[in-house]
Amino acid sequence: MAQPTQANFNNLIAGLGQLTAAIQAQVATMVPAVSGGPIVLAVHETSFIRIDSFYDDSQDLISWLKDFKNVTTANRLTNNQKLQVVPAYLKRAVATWFVE
């Protein structure tokens, strides 16, 4: 079986982003109109794609950063949100280095 290429992965991420936008648009059409103002819905953030943790120098940092960027973009995280969550994915000595 052939290994997926980076282009295939990027196409998958883009397709998932389009699917997410279509679902969000569909949900927006189902919100009833209310006189006096809009309904505010409680939104639970959902990760559609899992982010692997980064442990140490046995992993390729550049590849991990690219994957992190692609996954967080697909999950629609803002740059501020990315900075808030990245420490949770850094483990062992890398986590210690990041906080210092």
Gaussian input, Z-matrix of N, CA and C with variables (Angstrom, degrees):
# hf/3-21g

backbone

0 1
 N
 C     1     B1
 C     2     B2     1     A1
 N     3     B3     2     A2     1     D1
 C     4     B4     3     A3     2     D2
 C     5     B5     4     A4     3     D3
 N     6     B6     5     A5     4     D4
 C     7     B7     6     A6     5     D5
 C     8     B8     7     A7     6     D6
 N     9     B9     8     A8     7     D7
 C    10    B10     9     A9     8     D8
 C    11    B11    10    A10     9     D9
 N    12    B12    11    A11    10    D10
 C    13    B13    12    A12    11    D11
 C    14    B14    13    A13    12    D12
 N    15    B15    14    A14    13    D13
 C    16    B16    15    A15    14    D14
 C    17    B17    16    A16    15    D15
 N    18    B18    17    A17    16    D16
 C    19    B19    18    A18    17    D17
 C    20    B20    19    A19    18    D18
 N    21    B21    20    A20    19    D19
 C    22    B22    21    A21    20    D20
 C    23    B23    22    A22    21    D21
 N    24    B24    23    A23    22    D22
 C    25    B25    24    A24    23    D23
 C    26    B26    25    A25    24    D24
 N    27    B27    26    A26    25    D25
 C    28    B28    27    A27    26    D26
 C    29    B29    28    A28    27    D27
 N    30    B30    29    A29    28    D28
 C    31    B31    30    A30    29    D29
 C    32    B32    31    A31    30    D30
 N    33    B33    32    A32    31    D31
 C    34    B34    33    A33    32    D32
 C    35    B35    34    A34    33    D33
 N    36    B36    35    A35    34    D34
 C    37    B37    36    A36    35    D35
 C    38    B38    37    A37    36    D36
 N    39    B39    38    A38    37    D37
 C    40    B40    39    A39    38    D38
 C    41    B41    40    A40    39    D39
 N    42    B42    41    A41    40    D40
 C    43    B43    42    A42    41    D41
 C    44    B44    43    A43    42    D42
 N    45    B45    44    A44    43    D43
 C    46    B46    45    A45    44    D44
 C    47    B47    46    A46    45    D45
 N    48    B48    47    A47    46    D46
 C    49    B49    48    A48    47    D47
 C    50    B50    49    A49    48    D48
 N    51    B51    50    A50    49    D49
 C    52    B52    51    A51    50    D50
 C    53    B53    52    A52    51    D51
 N    54    B54    53    A53    52    D52
 C    55    B55    54    A54    53    D53
 C    56    B56    55    A55    54    D54
 N    57    B57    56    A56    55    D55
 C    58    B58    57    A57    56    D56
 C    59    B59    58    A58    57    D57
 N    60    B60    59    A59    58    D58
 C    61    B61    60    A60    59    D59
 C    62    B62    61    A61    60    D60
 N    63    B63    62    A62    61    D61
 C    64    B64    63    A63    62    D62
 C    65    B65    64    A64    63    D63
 N    66    B66    65    A65    64    D64
 C    67    B67    66    A66    65    D65
 C    68    B68    67    A67    66    D66
 N    69    B69    68    A68    67    D67
 C    70    B70    69    A69    68    D68
 C    71    B71    70    A70    69    D69
 N    72    B72    71    A71    70    D70
 C    73    B73    72    A72    71    D71
 C    74    B74    73    A73    72    D72
 N    75    B75    74    A74    73    D73
 C    76    B76    75    A75    74    D74
 C    77    B77    76    A76    75    D75
 N    78    B78    77    A77    76    D76
 C    79    B79    78    A78    77    D77
 C    80    B80    79    A79    78    D78
 N    81    B81    80    A80    79    D79
 C    82    B82    81    A81    80    D80
 C    83    B83    82    A82    81    D81
 N    84    B84    83    A83    82    D82
 C    85    B85    84    A84    83    D83
 C    86    B86    85    A85    84    D84
 N    87    B87    86    A86    85    D85
 C    88    B88    87    A87    86    D86
 C    89    B89    88    A88    87    D87
 N    90    B90    89    A89    88    D88
 C    91    B91    90    A90    89    D89
 C    92    B92    91    A91    90    D90
 N    93    B93    92    A92    91    D91
 C    94    B94    93    A93    92    D92
 C    95    B95    94    A94    93    D93
 N    96    B96    95    A95    94    D94
 C    97    B97    96    A96    95    D95
 C    98    B98    97    A97    96    D96
 N    99    B99    98    A98    97    D97
 C   100   B100    99    A99    98    D98
 C   101   B101   100   A100    99    D99
 N   102   B102   101   A101   100   D100
 C   103   B103   102   A102   101   D101
 C   104   B104   103   A103   102   D102
 N   105   B105   104   A104   103   D103
 C   106   B106   105   A105   104   D104
 C   107   B107   106   A106   105   D105
 N   108   B108   107   A107   106   D106
 C   109   B109   108   A108   107   D107
 C   110   B110   109   A109   108   D108
 N   111   B111   110   A110   109   D109
 C   112   B112   111   A111   110   D110
 C   113   B113   112   A112   111   D111
 N   114   B114   113   A113   112   D112
 C   115   B115   114   A114   113   D113
 C   116   B116   115   A115   114   D114
 N   117   B117   116   A116   115   D115
 C   118   B118   117   A117   116   D116
 C   119   B119   118   A118   117   D117
 N   120   B120   119   A119   118   D118
 C   121   B121   120   A120   119   D119
 C   122   B122   121   A121   120   D120
 N   123   B123   122   A122   121   D121
 C   124   B124   123   A123   122   D122
 C   125   B125   124   A124   123   D123
 N   126   B126   125   A125   124   D124
 C   127   B127   126   A126   125   D125
 C   128   B128   127   A127   126   D126
 N   129   B129   128   A128   127   D127
 C   130   B130   129   A129   128   D128
 C   131   B131   130   A130   129   D129
 N   132   B132   131   A131   130   D130
 C   133   B133   132   A132   131   D131
 C   134   B134   133   A133   132   D132
 N   135   B135   134   A134   133   D133
 C   136   B136   135   A135   134   D134
 C   137   B137   136   A136   135   D135
 N   138   B138   137   A137   136   D136
 C   139   B139   138   A138   137   D137
 C   140   B140   139   A139   138   D138
 N   141   B141   140   A140   139   D139
 C   142   B142   141   A141   140   D140
 C   143   B143   142   A142   141   D141
 N   144   B144   143   A143   142   D142
 C   145   B145   144   A144   143   D143
 C   146   B146   145   A145   144   D144
 N   147   B147   146   A146   145   D145
 C   148   B148   147   A147   146   D146
 C   149   B149   148   A148   147   D147
 N   150   B150   149   A149   148   D148
 C   151   B151   150   A150   149   D149
 C   152   B152   151   A151   150   D150
 N   153   B153   152   A152   151   D151
 C   154   B154   153   A153   152   D152
 C   155   B155   154   A154   153   D153
 N   156   B156   155   A155   154   D154
 C   157   B157   156   A156   155   D155
 C   158   B158   157   A157   156   D156
 N   159   B159   158   A158   157   D157
 C   160   B160   159   A159   158   D158
 C   161   B161   160   A160   159   D159
 N   162   B162   161   A161   160   D160
 C   163   B163   162   A162   161   D161
 C   164   B164   163   A163   162   D162
 N   165   B165   164   A164   163   D163
 C   166   B166   165   A165   164   D164
 C   167   B167   166   A166   165   D165
 N   168   B168   167   A167   166   D166
 C   169   B169   168   A168   167   D167
 C   170   B170   169   A169   168   D168
 N   171   B171   170   A170   169   D169
 C   172   B172   171   A171   170   D170
 C   173   B173   172   A172   171   D171
 N   174   B174   173   A173   172   D172
 C   175   B175   174   A174   173   D173
 C   176   B176   175   A175   174   D174
 N   177   B177   176   A176   175   D175
 C   178   B178   177   A177   176   D176
 C   179   B179   178   A178   177   D177
 N   180   B180   179   A179   178   D178
 C   181   B181   180   A180   179   D179
 C   182   B182   181   A181   180   D180
 N   183   B183   182   A182   181   D181
 C   184   B184   183   A183   182   D182
 C   185   B185   184   A184   183   D183
 N   186   B186   185   A185   184   D184
 C   187   B187   186   A186   185   D185
 C   188   B188   187   A187   186   D186
 N   189   B189   188   A188   187   D187
 C   190   B190   189   A189   188   D188
 C   191   B191   190   A190   189   D189
 N   192   B192   191   A191   190   D190
 C   193   B193   192   A192   191   D191
 C   194   B194   193   A193   192   D192
 N   195   B195   194   A194   193   D193
 C   196   B196   195   A195   194   D194
 C   197   B197   196   A196   195   D195
 N   198   B198   197   A197   196   D196
 C   199   B199   198   A198   197   D197
 C   200   B200   199   A199   198   D198
 N   201   B201   200   A200   199   D199
 C   202   B202   201   A201   200   D200
 C   203   B203   202   A202   201   D201
 N   204   B204   203   A203   202   D202
 C   205   B205   204   A204   203   D203
 C   206   B206   205   A205   204   D204
 N   207   B207   206   A206   205   D205
 C   208   B208   207   A207   206   D206
 C   209   B209   208   A208   207   D207
 N   210   B210   209   A209   208   D208
 C   211   B211   210   A210   209   D209
 C   212   B212   211   A211   210   D210
 N   213   B213   212   A212   211   D211
 C   214   B214   213   A213   212   D212
 C   215   B215   214   A214   213   D213
 N   216   B216   215   A215   214   D214
 C   217   B217   216   A216   215   D215
 C   218   B218   217   A217   216   D216
 N   219   B219   218   A218   217   D217
 C   220   B220   219   A219   218   D218
 C   221   B221   220   A220   219   D219
 N   222   B222   221   A221   220   D220
 C   223   B223   222   A222   221   D221
 C   224   B224   223   A223   222   D222
 N   225   B225   224   A224   223   D223
 C   226   B226   225   A225   224   D224
 C   227   B227   226   A226   225   D225
 N   228   B228   227   A227   226   D226
 C   229   B229   228   A228   227   D227
 C   230   B230   229   A229   228   D228
 N   231   B231   230   A230   229   D229
 C   232   B232   231   A231   230   D230
 C   233   B233   232   A232   231   D231
 N   234   B234   233   A233   232   D232
 C   235   B235   234   A234   233   D233
 C   236   B236   235   A235   234   D234
 N   237   B237   236   A236   235   D235
 C   238   B238   237   A237   236   D236
 C   239   B239   238   A238   237   D237
 N   240   B240   239   A239   238   D238
 C   241   B241   240   A240   239   D239
 C   242   B242   241   A241   240   D240
 N   243   B243   242   A242   241   D241
 C   244   B244   243   A243   242   D242
 C   245   B245   244   A244   243   D243
 N   246   B246   245   A245   244   D244
 C   247   B247   246   A246   245   D245
 C   248   B248   247   A247   246   D246
 N   249   B249   248   A248   247   D247
 C   250   B250   249   A249   248   D248
 C   251   B251   250   A250   249   D249
 N   252   B252   251   A251   250   D250
 C   253   B253   252   A252   251   D251
 C   254   B254   253   A253   252   D252
 N   255   B255   254   A254   253   D253
 C   256   B256   255   A255   254   D254
 C   257   B257   256   A256   255   D255
 N   258   B258   257   A257   256   D256
 C   259   B259   258   A258   257   D257
 C   260   B260   259   A259   258   D258
 N   261   B261   260   A260   259   D259
 C   262   B262   261   A261   260   D260
 C   263   B263   262   A262   261   D261
 N   264   B264   263   A263   262   D262
 C   265   B265   264   A264   263   D263
 C   266   B266   265   A265   264   D264
 N   267   B267   266   A266   265   D265
 C   268   B268   267   A267   266   D266
 C   269   B269   268   A268   267   D267
 N   270   B270   269   A269   268   D268
 C   271   B271   270   A270   269   D269
 C   272   B272   271   A271   270   D270
 N   273   B273   272   A272   271   D271
 C   274   B274   273   A273   272   D272
 C   275   B275   274   A274   273   D273
 N   276   B276   275   A275   274   D274
 C   277   B277   276   A276   275   D275
 C   278   B278   277   A277   276   D276
 N   279   B279   278   A278   277   D277
 C   280   B280   279   A279   278   D278
 C   281   B281   280   A280   279   D279
 N   282   B282   281   A281   280   D280
 C   283   B283   282   A282   281   D281
 C   284   B284   283   A283   282   D282
 N   285   B285   284   A284   283   D283
 C   286   B286   285   A285   284   D284
 C   287   B287   286   A286   285   D285
 N   288   B288   287   A287   286   D286
 C   289   B289   288   A288   287   D287
 C   290   B290   289   A289   288   D288
 N   291   B291   290   A290   289   D289
 C   292   B292   291   A291   290   D290
 C   293   B293   292   A292   291   D291
 N   294   B294   293   A293   292   D292
 C   295   B295   294   A294   293   D293
 C   296   B296   295   A295   294   D294
 N   297   B297   296   A296   295   D295
 C   298   B298   297   A297   296   D296
 C   299   B299   298   A298   297   D297

   B1=1.4439
   B2=1.5276
   B3=1.3018
   B4=1.4610
   B5=1.5221
   B6=1.3225
   B7=1.4589
   B8=1.5285
   B9=1.3342
   B10=1.4613
   B11=1.5331
   B12=1.3129
   B13=1.4606
   B14=1.5166
   B15=1.3121
   B16=1.4673
   B17=1.5260
   B18=1.3330
   B19=1.4657
   B20=1.5259
   B21=1.3420
   B22=1.4685
   B23=1.5175
   B24=1.3303
   B25=1.4543
   B26=1.5295
   B27=1.3379
   B28=1.4628
   B29=1.5279
   B30=1.3351
   B31=1.4656
   B32=1.5247
   B33=1.3163
   B34=1.4619
   B35=1.5208
   B36=1.3271
   B37=1.4700
   B38=1.5317
   B39=1.3349
   B40=1.4626
   B41=1.5251
   B42=1.3211
   B43=1.4554
   B44=1.5136
   B45=1.3205
   B46=1.4660
   B47=1.5238
   B48=1.3302
   B49=1.4623
   B50=1.5195
   B51=1.3365
   B52=1.4690
   B53=1.5278
   B54=1.3214
   B55=1.4624
   B56=1.5253
   B57=1.3204
   B58=1.4609
   B59=1.5212
   B60=1.3362
   B61=1.4655
   B62=1.5268
   B63=1.3260
   B64=1.4695
   B65=1.5251
   B66=1.3207
   B67=1.4743
   B68=1.5237
   B69=1.3225
   B70=1.4591
   B71=1.5243
   B72=1.3181
   B73=1.4634
   B74=1.5223
   B75=1.3240
   B76=1.4635
   B77=1.5238
   B78=1.3203
   B79=1.4652
   B80=1.5251
   B81=1.3258
   B82=1.4589
   B83=1.5265
   B84=1.3297
   B85=1.4648
   B86=1.5170
   B87=1.3202
   B88=1.4612
   B89=1.5234
   B90=1.3369
   B91=1.4597
   B92=1.5262
   B93=1.3219
   B94=1.4614
   B95=1.5259
   B96=1.3333
   B97=1.4608
   B98=1.5170
   B99=1.2998
   B100=1.4566
   B101=1.5224
   B102=1.3343
   B103=1.4581
   B104=1.5152
   B105=1.3075
   B106=1.4566
   B107=1.5127
   B108=1.2817
   B109=1.4621
   B110=1.5043
   B111=1.3016
   B112=1.4651
   B113=1.5200
   B114=1.3050
   B115=1.4573
   B116=1.5300
   B117=1.2939
   B118=1.4573
   B119=1.5200
   B120=1.3083
   B121=1.4528
   B122=1.5201
   B123=1.3084
   B124=1.4560
   B125=1.5199
   B126=1.2984
   B127=1.4575
   B128=1.5150
   B129=1.3048
   B130=1.4547
   B131=1.5178
   B132=1.3220
   B133=1.4569
   B134=1.5244
   B135=1.2987
   B136=1.4446
   B137=1.5172
   B138=1.2995
   B139=1.4536
   B140=1.5136
   B141=1.3044
   B142=1.4500
   B143=1.5240
   B144=1.3165
   B145=1.4580
   B146=1.5247
   B147=1.3033
   B148=1.4653
   B149=1.5280
   B150=1.3237
   B151=1.4590
   B152=1.5253
   B153=1.3257
   B154=1.4566
   B155=1.5238
   B156=1.3110
   B157=1.4629
   B158=1.5220
   B159=1.3311
   B160=1.4552
   B161=1.5223
   B162=1.3337
   B163=1.4610
   B164=1.5256
   B165=1.3164
   B166=1.4591
   B167=1.5189
   B168=1.3347
   B169=1.4589
   B170=1.5232
   B171=1.3325
   B172=1.4583
   B173=1.5338
   B174=1.3370
   B175=1.4618
   B176=1.5261
   B177=1.3189
   B178=1.4539
   B179=1.5348
   B180=1.3232
   B181=1.4599
   B182=1.5275
   B183=1.3266
   B184=1.4692
   B185=1.5335
   B186=1.3129
   B187=1.4722
   B188=1.5240
   B189=1.3415
   B190=1.4642
   B191=1.5213
   B192=1.3339
   B193=1.4647
   B194=1.5298
   B195=1.3363
   B196=1.4621
   B197=1.5257
   B198=1.3310
   B199=1.4645
   B200=1.5288
   B201=1.3337
   B202=1.4654
   B203=1.5260
   B204=1.3218
   B205=1.4666
   B206=1.5251
   B207=1.3304
   B208=1.4709
   B209=1.5326
   B210=1.3153
   B211=1.4678
   B212=1.5232
   B213=1.3222
   B214=1.4637
   B215=1.5224
   B216=1.3156
   B217=1.4618
   B218=1.5220
   B219=1.3219
   B220=1.4698
   B221=1.5197
   B222=1.3290
   B223=1.4563
   B224=1.5334
   B225=1.3230
   B226=1.4732
   B227=1.5253
   B228=1.3092
   B229=1.4556
   B230=1.5230
   B231=1.3145
   B232=1.4561
   B233=1.5257
   B234=1.3276
   B235=1.4654
   B236=1.5232
   B237=1.3293
   B238=1.4675
   B239=1.5261
   B240=1.3231
   B241=1.4606
   B242=1.5260
   B243=1.3260
   B244=1.4667
   B245=1.5235
   B246=1.3398
   B247=1.4635
   B248=1.5219
   B249=1.3233
   B250=1.4595
   B251=1.5219
   B252=1.3362
   B253=1.4666
   B254=1.5268
   B255=1.3270
   B256=1.4686
   B257=1.5283
   B258=1.3435
   B259=1.4699
   B260=1.5296
   B261=1.3209
   B262=1.4674
   B263=1.5215
   B264=1.3239
   B265=1.4625
   B266=1.5195
   B267=1.3291
   B268=1.4590
   B269=1.5156
   B270=1.3080
   B271=1.4693
   B272=1.5224
   B273=1.3102
   B274=1.4698
   B275=1.5234
   B276=1.3199
   B277=1.4508
   B278=1.5247
   B279=1.3281
   B280=1.4594
   B281=1.5312
   B282=1.3119
   B283=1.4663
   B284=1.5241
   B285=1.3351
   B286=1.4576
   B287=1.5194
   B288=1.3237
   B289=1.4540
   B290=1.5337
   B291=1.3292
   B292=1.4506
   B293=1.5293
   B294=1.3282
   B295=1.4558
   B296=1.5154
   B297=1.2947
   B298=1.4699
   B299=1.4771
   A1=108.65
   A2=117.61
   A3=122.35
   A4=110.62
   A5=115.13
   A6=120.71
   A7=109.45
   A8=116.87
   A9=118.83
   A10=110.48
   A11=116.51
   A12=120.92
   A13=109.74
   A14=115.47
   A15=120.69
   A16=109.54
   A17=117.42
   A18=120.44
   A19=110.63
   A20=116.72
   A21=119.43
   A22=111.07
   A23=115.77
   A24=120.55
   A25=110.14
   A26=116.25
   A27=120.67
   A28=111.07
   A29=117.31
   A30=120.61
   A31=110.52
   A32=116.76
   A33=120.76
   A34=110.54
   A35=116.88
   A36=121.33
   A37=109.43
   A38=117.32
   A39=120.96
   A40=110.34
   A41=116.86
   A42=120.60
   A43=112.57
   A44=116.16
   A45=120.07
   A46=110.85
   A47=116.92
   A48=120.42
   A49=111.32
   A50=116.28
   A51=120.49
   A52=110.61
   A53=116.76
   A54=121.00
   A55=110.25
   A56=116.72
   A57=120.99
   A58=110.98
   A59=116.57
   A60=120.42
   A61=110.63
   A62=117.10
   A63=120.54
   A64=111.02
   A65=116.78
   A66=120.60
   A67=110.10
   A68=116.72
   A69=120.40
   A70=111.03
   A71=117.30
   A72=120.85
   A73=110.45
   A74=116.92
   A75=121.13
   A76=111.08
   A77=116.99
   A78=120.89
   A79=109.72
   A80=117.84
   A81=121.86
   A82=111.23
   A83=117.60
   A84=119.70
   A85=111.53
   A86=118.09
   A87=121.09
   A88=112.70
   A89=118.29
   A90=121.48
   A91=107.98
   A92=117.53
   A93=119.60
   A94=112.22
   A95=115.61
   A96=121.02
   A97=108.53
   A98=116.75
   A99=121.71
   A100=107.72
   A101=116.50
   A102=118.52
   A103=109.19
   A104=116.14
   A105=120.51
   A106=113.53
   A107=118.96
   A108=120.04
   A109=112.64
   A110=115.86
   A111=120.44
   A112=111.81
   A113=115.32
   A114=121.07
   A115=106.88
   A116=116.12
   A117=120.29
   A118=106.98
   A119=115.54
   A120=120.70
   A121=109.53
   A122=115.94
   A123=120.35
   A124=106.77
   A125=116.11
   A126=120.87
   A127=109.22
   A128=115.08
   A129=121.04
   A130=106.99
   A131=117.00
   A132=119.51
   A133=109.15
   A134=115.05
   A135=121.24
   A136=109.45
   A137=116.33
   A138=120.65
   A139=108.00
   A140=115.54
   A141=120.37
   A142=111.28
   A143=115.99
   A144=121.15
   A145=107.63
   A146=116.54
   A147=122.12
   A148=110.57
   A149=115.45
   A150=122.10
   A151=107.71
   A152=117.15
   A153=120.97
   A154=109.64
   A155=116.46
   A156=121.51
   A157=110.31
   A158=115.53
   A159=121.99
   A160=107.34
   A161=116.65
   A162=121.25
   A163=114.42
   A164=117.74
   A165=118.67
   A166=110.86
   A167=114.18
   A168=119.78
   A169=114.41
   A170=118.08
   A171=119.21
   A172=110.41
   A173=116.17
   A174=121.64
   A175=109.08
   A176=116.01
   A177=121.34
   A178=108.71
   A179=116.30
   A180=121.68
   A181=111.94
   A182=117.40
   A183=120.66
   A184=110.05
   A185=117.53
   A186=120.60
   A187=110.62
   A188=116.27
   A189=119.33
   A190=110.63
   A191=117.36
   A192=120.58
   A193=111.28
   A194=116.96
   A195=120.14
   A196=110.25
   A197=116.65
   A198=120.48
   A199=110.62
   A200=116.80
   A201=121.26
   A202=109.94
   A203=115.90
   A204=120.45
   A205=110.77
   A206=117.21
   A207=121.08
   A208=111.48
   A209=116.24
   A210=120.29
   A211=110.86
   A212=117.12
   A213=119.13
   A214=111.28
   A215=117.87
   A216=120.80
   A217=109.90
   A218=117.11
   A219=120.77
   A220=111.18
   A221=116.78
   A222=121.49
   A223=111.66
   A224=115.77
   A225=123.81
   A226=113.66
   A227=116.75
   A228=120.09
   A229=108.89
   A230=116.19
   A231=120.89
   A232=108.32
   A233=116.37
   A234=119.23
   A235=110.85
   A236=117.80
   A237=120.22
   A238=110.99
   A239=117.31
   A240=120.33
   A241=110.88
   A242=116.71
   A243=120.26
   A244=110.20
   A245=116.46
   A246=120.24
   A247=111.98
   A248=116.67
   A249=120.03
   A250=112.54
   A251=117.85
   A252=119.73
   A253=114.35
   A254=118.17
   A255=119.17
   A256=112.87
   A257=121.24
   A258=118.59
   A259=113.52
   A260=117.55
   A261=120.45
   A262=112.00
   A263=117.66
   A264=121.73
   A265=113.02
   A266=116.75
   A267=121.15
   A268=108.37
   A269=117.16
   A270=122.56
   A271=111.06
   A272=114.15
   A273=124.07
   A274=112.27
   A275=118.15
   A276=122.77
   A277=112.40
   A278=116.80
   A279=120.61
   A280=110.08
   A281=116.93
   A282=120.89
   A283=110.30
   A284=116.36
   A285=120.46
   A286=110.50
   A287=116.72
   A288=121.78
   A289=110.66
   A290=117.37
   A291=121.81
   A292=112.00
   A293=117.66
   A294=120.16
   A295=112.93
   A296=117.30
   A297=120.03
   A298=107.90
   D1=133.08
   D2=-178.03
   D3=-71.94
   D4=143.05
   D5=177.39
   D6=-76.65
   D7=140.54
   D8=177.73
   D9=-65.76
   D10=143.92
   D11=178.69
   D12=-91.77
   D13=167.82
   D14=177.29
   D15=-60.86
   D16=-36.88
   D17=178.92
   D18=-63.81
   D19=-40.43
   D20=176.72
   D21=-62.81
   D22=-41.69
   D23=179.24
   D24=-63.09
   D25=-45.48
   D26=179.54
   D27=-63.23
   D28=-38.99
   D29=177.11
   D30=-64.44
   D31=-39.54
   D32=177.30
   D33=-62.58
   D34=-45.73
   D35=179.36
   D36=-60.34
   D37=-45.67
   D38=-179.47
   D39=-63.07
   D40=-42.26
   D41=178.34
   D42=-63.12
   D43=-40.39
   D44=177.47
   D45=-66.21
   D46=-36.56
   D47=176.58
   D48=-63.50
   D49=-41.24
   D50=177.99
   D51=-66.16
   D52=-41.03
   D53=178.18
   D54=-62.42
   D55=-43.06
   D56=178.33
   D57=-60.57
   D58=-44.53
   D59=179.45
   D60=-62.78
   D61=-40.22
   D62=179.48
   D63=-65.33
   D64=-40.64
   D65=178.08
   D66=-64.78
   D67=-43.78
   D68=179.32
   D69=-62.67
   D70=-39.75
   D71=178.00
   D72=-64.30
   D73=-40.59
   D74=178.92
   D75=-64.79
   D76=-41.79
   D77=178.45
   D78=-63.71
   D79=-39.52
   D80=-179.71
   D81=-61.62
   D82=-32.74
   D83=179.58
   D84=-74.90
   D85=-17.30
   D86=-177.62
   D87=-91.65
   D88=-7.71
   D89=179.19
   D90=-76.21
   D91=122.29
   D92=-177.36
   D93=-69.79
   D94=147.74
   D95=176.22
   D96=-76.47
   D97=138.20
   D98=-179.86
   D99=-128.70
   D100=130.81
   D101=177.37
   D102=-68.80
   D103=142.25
   D104=179.35
   D105=95.39
   D106=-2.73
   D107=176.39
   D108=142.00
   D109=168.18
   D110=-177.97
   D111=-76.43
   D112=157.47
   D113=172.82
   D114=-82.73
   D115=133.97
   D116=176.66
   D117=-99.85
   D118=118.36
   D119=-179.59
   D120=-94.60
   D121=140.63
   D122=172.85
   D123=-76.05
   D124=123.16
   D125=-177.00
   D126=-109.54
   D127=127.34
   D128=176.37
   D129=-99.37
   D130=121.31
   D131=179.77
   D132=-69.95
   D133=135.81
   D134=-177.94
   D135=-124.32
   D136=135.51
   D137=172.80
   D138=-92.48
   D139=122.75
   D140=179.96
   D141=-86.93
   D142=-27.31
   D143=-178.48
   D144=-127.09
   D145=134.19
   D146=-177.62
   D147=-78.21
   D148=143.39
   D149=176.95
   D150=-104.82
   D151=125.87
   D152=176.36
   D153=-77.12
   D154=148.05
   D155=177.59
   D156=-76.05
   D157=156.19
   D158=175.11
   D159=-108.44
   D160=122.46
   D161=-173.06
   D162=-101.86
   D163=-50.16
   D164=-173.73
   D165=-164.35
   D166=-172.79
   D167=-174.97
   D168=-72.93
   D169=0.57
   D170=173.92
   D171=-77.57
   D172=-12.40
   D173=176.14
   D174=-99.02
   D175=156.09
   D176=177.96
   D177=-84.31
   D178=109.79
   D179=-176.16
   D180=-61.49
   D181=-43.48
   D182=-177.56
   D183=-62.74
   D184=-44.16
   D185=178.14
   D186=-62.87
   D187=-41.92
   D188=179.93
   D189=-63.72
   D190=-43.09
   D191=179.16
   D192=-62.57
   D193=-40.48
   D194=177.41
   D195=-63.64
   D196=-44.29
   D197=178.24
   D198=-62.87
   D199=-43.52
   D200=179.11
   D201=-58.94
   D202=-46.14
   D203=179.86
   D204=-61.92
   D205=-46.92
   D206=-179.34
   D207=-62.69
   D208=-44.66
   D209=-177.60
   D210=-68.22
   D211=-44.89
   D212=-179.25
   D213=-68.29
   D214=-31.96
   D215=175.20
   D216=-67.90
   D217=-43.99
   D218=177.87
   D219=-62.91
   D220=-33.51
   D221=178.51
   D222=-84.54
   D223=5.10
   D224=175.42
   D225=61.35
   D226=39.49
   D227=175.06
   D228=-84.10
   D229=139.09
   D230=174.55
   D231=-75.68
   D232=168.90
   D233=177.93
   D234=-61.03
   D235=-38.79
   D236=177.60
   D237=-63.50
   D238=-41.31
   D239=178.48
   D240=-65.38
   D241=-38.04
   D242=177.80
   D243=-59.88
   D244=-44.00
   D245=178.91
   D246=-65.14
   D247=-31.34
   D248=178.65
   D249=-73.09
   D250=-35.31
   D251=-175.00
   D252=-92.49
   D253=-21.68
   D254=-175.01
   D255=-55.91
   D256=-38.29
   D257=179.73
   D258=-60.10
   D259=-28.21
   D260=-179.85
   D261=-68.45
   D262=-19.57
   D263=-178.00
   D264=-101.85
   D265=-0.53
   D266=176.51
   D267=-98.90
   D268=128.76
   D269=-174.92
   D270=-121.93
   D271=161.00
   D272=175.10
   D273=56.26
   D274=-133.50
   D275=-176.10
   D276=-63.32
   D277=-31.54
   D278=179.14
   D279=-63.56
   D280=-40.52
   D281=178.84
   D282=-64.99
   D283=-41.45
   D284=178.70
   D285=-63.33
   D286=-44.68
   D287=178.93
   D288=-60.23
   D289=-42.39
   D290=-176.54
   D291=-62.78
   D292=-41.12
   D293=-178.08
   D294=-77.59
   D295=-22.24
   D296=179.25
   D297=-86.43

